[in-house]
Amino acid sequence: MRHFLLFLGLFAALPASSQRADRATPGFIRVRLETALGNIVLALNARRAPETTANFMRYVDDGRFDGISFYRVARDKRSPQFGFVQSGIRTDARRFLDMIPHESTAKTGIKHLDMTISMARRGPPGSANGNWFISVGAMPWMDWKKGAPGYAAFGRVVAGEATVKRILAQPTSGAMKGTLLMKPVYVKRAVRLDGTPRPTGRPRPWLIEGRKDG
């Protein structure tokens, strides 16, 4: 039954006005992630999840996602081709901006379907900042439900699905319940494809220090 629901999720992830990787779609902002295993193009839903999308784009426009990595993957134990891949600034305070309000799936209507991008957090709702994950297969247990706030989904992958799956298949260590990648997948840069960049103008100490993150 779970596999059947995941299968349905592949179709449910495609809205009637499906976003395109090769052209702009009103209400969405595309971002290209250039990773060591191939490119990924995201379409972020600025109409339904404006605050979460704006937060992500501040990191992109500042170059705070340049030189980060995919560092964690969580695979379904029974069906390892499903799960999620996680990236972002980890605990790098040099790249940190601000924590953001929680835009739940109940508020946005953006569900955790196949190839959905969503905000990661370790604390309560409102503690997300510069870490995020991409689902492989539907994950309805991450949506809002009574008594559980869920996570803030805010867009989806529109190109590079094979790259996401390659990242999911990379070997992991025993740390964090076996979810940390033995060799993180380097992200050279994150590039805005739509609209005008709006950098925050805040300090970028990781560049001043001349350090390269991987």
C-alpha positions in Angstrom: 0.0 0.0 0.0 2.8 2.4 0.9 4.5 1.8 -2.5 1.1 2.4 -4.2 0.9 5.8 -2.4 4.4 6.7 -3.4 3.5 5.8 -7.0 0.5 8.0 -6.9 2.7 10.8 -5.5 4.8 10.8 -8.7 1.7 12.0 -10.6 0.3 14.2 -7.8 3.5 16.1 -7.9 2.7 17.5 -11.3 0.2 20.3 -11.1 -2.1 21.3 -13.9 0.1 24.3 -14.8 3.4 22.3 -14.5 6.5 24.3 -14.1 9.2 24.1 -16.8 12.9 23.9 -16.3 13.6 25.8 -19.6 11.3 28.9 -19.0 9.9 31.1 -16.3 6.5 30.4 -14.8 4.5 33.2 -13.1 4.6 32.9 -9.4 7.7 30.7 -9.4 11.5 31.3 -9.1 13.9 28.8 -10.6 17.3 28.1 -9.1 20.0 25.9 -10.6 22.2 23.9 -8.2 25.5 22.9 -9.8 26.6 19.8 -7.9 29.5 17.4 -8.4 27.1 14.8 -9.6 25.1 17.0 -12.0 22.8 20.0 -12.1 19.4 20.3 -10.3 16.8 22.9 -11.2 14.3 24.0 -8.6 11.1 25.9 -9.1 10.2 27.7 -5.8 6.6 28.7 -5.2 6.8 32.4 -4.3 3.0 32.7 -4.5 2.1 30.1 -1.9 5.2 30.1 0.2 6.5 33.7 -0.1 8.5 33.9 3.2 10.2 30.5 2.8 11.0 31.2 -0.9 12.3 34.7 0.0 14.6 33.2 2.7 16.0 30.7 0.3 16.6 33.3 -2.4 18.5 35.5 0.1 21.0 32.7 0.6 21.2 32.2 -3.2 21.6 35.9 -4.0 24.3 36.3 -1.3 26.2 33.3 -2.5 25.7 31.6 0.8 24.9 28.3 -0.9 28.0 28.4 -3.1 30.5 25.8 -1.9 28.1 23.9 0.4 27.3 20.2 0.0 24.6 17.6 0.2 25.7 16.0 3.5 22.9 13.7 4.6 20.6 11.1 3.0 17.8 9.2 4.7 16.7 6.1 2.8 13.6 4.0 3.4 14.8 0.8 4.9 12.4 -1.3 3.0 12.6 0.6 -0.2 16.0 2.4 -0.4 15.2 4.1 -3.7 12.9 6.4 -1.7 13.9 8.9 1.1 15.3 12.4 1.1 18.6 14.2 0.5 19.6 17.1 2.7 21.8 20.2 2.0 22.4 23.7 3.3 24.8 25.6 5.6 24.7 22.8 8.3 26.0 24.6 11.5 28.2 27.1 9.7 27.5 30.3 11.6 29.5 32.4 9.0 26.7 31.8 6.4 23.7 32.1 8.8 21.0 34.7 8.2 17.8 34.5 10.2 15.3 31.9 11.4 12.0 32.2 9.6 8.3 31.8 10.3 6.9 28.3 9.6 4.7 28.1 6.5 3.0 24.8 7.0 1.5 22.6 4.3 -1.9 23.5 5.8 -1.2 27.1 5.0 0.5 26.7 1.6 -1.2 23.6 0.2 2.3 22.4 -1.0 2.5 18.7 0.0 5.6 16.6 0.4 5.3 14.7 -2.9 8.1 13.3 -5.1 10.9 15.8 -5.7 9.6 18.4 -3.3 12.0 20.8 -1.6 11.3 21.6 2.0 13.0 23.3 5.0 14.9 21.3 7.5 15.0 22.2 11.2 16.2 20.8 14.5 14.0 22.8 16.8 10.3 23.8 16.8 8.4 25.5 14.0 10.1 28.9 13.3 13.6 27.6 13.8 14.4 26.8 10.1 17.1 28.9 8.4 19.6 27.7 5.8 19.1 23.9 5.7 16.7 22.1 3.4 15.9 18.7 1.9 14.5 17.2 -1.3 12.1 14.2 -1.1 12.4 11.2 -3.3 8.9 9.7 -3.4 5.9 11.0 -1.5 6.3 11.7 2.2 2.9 12.6 3.5 4.0 12.1 7.2 6.0 15.3 6.8 2.8 17.3 6.0 0.9 19.2 8.7 -1.6 17.2 10.7 -3.4 17.9 13.9 -0.9 17.8 16.7 2.1 17.8 14.3 3.3 20.9 12.5 5.2 19.1 9.8 7.8 20.8 7.6 7.6 23.8 5.2 7.5 22.6 1.6 8.1 25.4 -0.8 8.8 24.1 -4.3 10.0 21.1 -6.4 12.7 19.8 -8.7 11.9 20.5 -12.3 15.1 19.1 -13.8 17.9 16.9 -12.5 15.8 14.3 -10.9 18.4 11.7 -11.8 21.0 13.7 -10.0 18.9 13.8 -6.8 18.6 10.0 -7.1 22.3 9.6 -7.5 22.9 11.6 -4.4 20.4 9.4 -2.5 22.3 6.3 -3.6 25.7 7.5 -2.2 27.2 5.5 0.7 26.7 6.7 4.3 28.5 6.3 7.6 27.1 5.2 10.9 26.7 8.8 12.2 23.2 10.3 12.7 21.6 6.9 12.6 23.5 6.0 9.4 22.4 9.1 7.4 25.5 11.1 7.0 27.3 10.8 3.6 30.8 9.4 3.8 31.7 11.8 1.0 29.5 14.9 0.9 28.4 15.9 -2.6 29.9 19.3 -3.4 27.6 22.1 -4.6 29.8 24.6 -6.6 27.1 27.3 -6.7 23.4 28.0 -6.6 22.2 30.3 -9.5 19.1 32.4 -9.7 17.4 31.9 -13.1 14.5 34.3 -12.8 14.2 37.8 -11.6 16.8 40.3 -10.3 19.2 39.3 -7.5 18.7 41.0 -4.3 21.7 40.4 -2.1 21.3 41.3 1.6 24.6 43.3 1.8 25.4 41.5 5.1 29.0 40.4 5.8 30.2 37.2 4.1 33.0 36.1 6.5 33.6 32.7 4.9 34.9 34.5 1.9 37.1 36.9 3.9 38.6 33.9 5.7 39.4 32.3 2.3 38.1 28.9 3.3 36.6 26.4 0.9 33.7 24.3 2.2 32.9 20.9 0.7 
